[in-house]
Amino acid sequence: MRVLVTGTSGFIAGHLVRRLAAAGHEVTGVDIAEPRRSVEGWRDVRLDLRDDEGVVRVVAEAKPEVVYHLAAQASVSVSMREPRLDIETNVIASLNLARAAAEAGARRFVFTSSGGAMFGAPEIVPAGDDTPVEPRSYYGASKASAEKYLQIVEWETGMTVASVRPANVYGPYQDPHGEAGVVAIFAQRMLRGEPVTIFGTGEDKRDYVYVDDVVEAQVRAAEAPTGEMCVIGTGVETSTRRIFDLLAQNCAYERAPVMGPERAGDIRRIALDSAKAREVWGWTPQVSLEDGIARTVEIFRVEST
């Protein structure tokens, strides 16, 4: 199958490309930056998705049957400082890519949205796909807006759209230098013996889902008979302090955390009920937090030596 994947210098898309290439698909990857890891058996294209003409050209050349759209401005903190960048990258570029994909004959557009940011502070936790969308950050709002625009593309063109709404994704090869990805940031600093900062009280709770489980959901979203919109999470709330303690145990780290101020846009509590994904995609999480943390630390440790 011919597939196009955006955001291939990123964490999740890097894992997805490896999965698709290993399965024998004809993969075209698109990103403004170079991939962080080498993968054989795919075509790698440098492109800023805000370049409308470039997007049309590359998609027309690739003629994908399925588009996996993961490229995004993915930091809540950045979105609060630069909302215009968020809109241009996460909404306008997504719309233009989807229309180009439909024009090129794609049958399915798989959008990686957000489960952790778009529901804001829901009254009932875990949140499900029927939870009101009330984001508290520009990032969450941009993902919710993109979903609406993509629905219109589906109605307009007939290309079906699936939306994968993951919780907080973690795992090997996540970028520890950005503002997102607390597991990667903590793990790398602990392995180097450096101070680790927890913003807020450490009691904020998130739903952490392992990257391989998210990739599995994306593949199932592409293969399903119809386009669907599903949250992807474990349903388990885990505090930032618990993440710190698990990582410290695996990294043999003995220093206490540095406590910093709360950050704008951060939510206090979220977990996701993936009942719909289980029903329509047959998806359930396979990797426990303890196992996922251990796998992640081991690979970071190997890479640091």
Buried (B, 14 or more C-beta within 10 A) or exposed (E): BBBBBBBBBBBBBBBBBBBBBEEEBBBBBBBBEEBEEEBEBBEBBEBBBBBBEBBBBBBEEBBBBBBBBBBBBBBBBBBBEBBEBBBBBBBBBBBBBBBBBBEBEBBBBBBBBBBBBBBBEBEEBBBBBEBEBBBBBBBBBBBBBBBEBBBEBBEEBEBBBBBBBBBBBBBBBBBBEBBBBBBBBBBBBBBEEEEBEBBBEBEBBBBBBBBBBBBBBBBBBBEBEEBBBBBBBBBBBBBBBBBBBBBBEBBEBEEEBEEEEEEEBBBEBBBBBBBBBEEBBEBEBEBEBEEBBBBBBEEBBEEEE
